[in-house]
Amino acid sequence: MIRRIAAAAVLFCTILPVQAGQQSHENGENAQPRGVQANVASAKDVRSDLEKMRTLLAQMQRNVAFVSVGDTPLKHQFELEIEMWQLLLQDLEKKVPAESR
């Protein structure tokens, strides 16, 4: 279940920015130079994706509490995946420009 959520989150994070860029290009929005438009749209997309990822991570942390008491392989796997997502999220947050936060 967690792996499916993780895979969906990764796909969501990679597909949406591409589609958003194609739609704005197709709509003919030329009020700003293309580079500026792409950076603004990209920063908004990244912030939105990061917020969704934070929400999913919080859900994962709450759900791991319901896995059987004790140190089972399943619970340990969930804890490892949560830790991996925390590291990924921290890394992505560092890459978002400070002024776009």
Stockholm file with secondary structure:
# STOCKHOLM 1.0

chainA/1-101         MIRRIAAAAVLFCTILPVQAGQQSHENGENAQPRGVQANVASAKDVRSDLEKMRTLLAQMQRNVAFVSVGDTPLKHQFELEIEMWQLLLQDLEKKVPAESR
#=GR chainA/1-101 SS CHHHHHHHHHHHHHHHHHHHHHHHHHTTCCSSCHHHHHHHHHHHHHHHHHHHHHHHHHHHHHHHTTSCSSCCHHHHHHHHHHHHHHHHHHHHHHHSCGGGC
#=GC SS_cons         CHHHHHHHHHHHHHHHHHHHHHHHHHTTCCSSCHHHHHHHHHHHHHHHHHHHHHHHHHHHHHHHTTSCSSCCHHHHHHHHHHHHHHHHHHHHHHHSCGGGC
//
